[in-house]
């Protein structure tokens, strides 16, 4: 009979029998004391778990006498190696089966599988439970319960996880899930009451969706309080997602300089992405009110995001503006492929630096036709060479034709 065909729950008994036969054949050795009989209880049949059914705890094998065996030891070694692994494989199967069931939306069956895994380690050391992913089982059990709308059960499961596994790597995710479960059950979750920045943001978003009138003043309080910059930046993001007039007003005040410069630039970016004539005016007012060049650059880029060619052209054409800011506006016009605005600027511009920026802007915009026009009209040989260098890099019929024209 092949060893591979022996059922796994008979391997230990088979090993003991093999060991006894080997001992009886030992020559020139005193007869060892009789060993107690090992009785392996049959494993109960468990429905629904393929390949590796749950097994009861097996009794430990007695210590063998220190003798030399005249027969090979492979069966005994195989039995010793397989017996402890059966339970581990069973636990892993239970966990993986539960995860697969959750992925398929079969939450009730997943909870049953996870309960079985949890029950196997009831009363066992925490280290053993963690090694067998029991803490993860608690998390996914709560997750499945929340999907079934069993919110009270989910909260109880999460509390049990936090109580039994105080050092688990699943605690942060468990606390985040707890916030979601509490909000789903109608419980108010104050962002200020959360110890972790990510949990504060999660609570803030949920509150903004469920009770914006209450959330907006709380956001305003966070922005003016002692919360970390990360929390304040997240609070600004939440405001940018709100349709509340008061939320929009707060965001505009921050963009105009009602907070530190980093938060101001965040608010500027959000306003640039939001669209609307009111936001454009807020950005325009903020540009004129600040002397911080970094803030001005952020506003220029927000104008580009909005596609506001008129305001960008106005900054680029303003002789009273700093050259670096005018150059930034020209570059953003190039990104917008604003060839007409750039061509008009080029015709009026006298600064070689800014003319080069306009050429670069047209190059970025891929406008070979305009560059050819500028090259034909340009009197400054160095500037003309710069245009020709850009054209030589462009795969365009206009550029190719102009190169051939120069070669004639």
Buried (B, 14 or more C-beta within 10 A) or exposed (E): EEEEEBEBBEBBBBBBEBBEEBBEEBEEEEEEEEBEEBEBEEBEEEEEBEEBBBBEEBEEBEEBEEEEBEBEEEBBEBBBEBBEEBBEEBBBBBBEBBBEBBEEEBBEBBBBBBBBBBEBBEEEEBEEBBEBBBBBBBBBBBBBBBBBEBBEBBBEBBBBBBEBBEEBEBBEBBBBBBBBBBBBEEEEBEBEEBEEBBBBBBBBBBBBEBEBEEBBEBBBEBBEEEBEEEBBBBBBBBBBEBEBEBBBEBBBBBBBBBBEEEBBBBBBBBBBEBEEEEBBEBBBBBBEEBEEEEBBBBBBBBBBBBEBBEBBBBBBBEEEBEEEBBBBBBBBBBBBBBBEBBBBBBEEBEEEEBBBBBBBBBBBBBBBBBBBBBBEEBEEEEBBEBBBEBBEEBEBEBBBEBBEEEEE
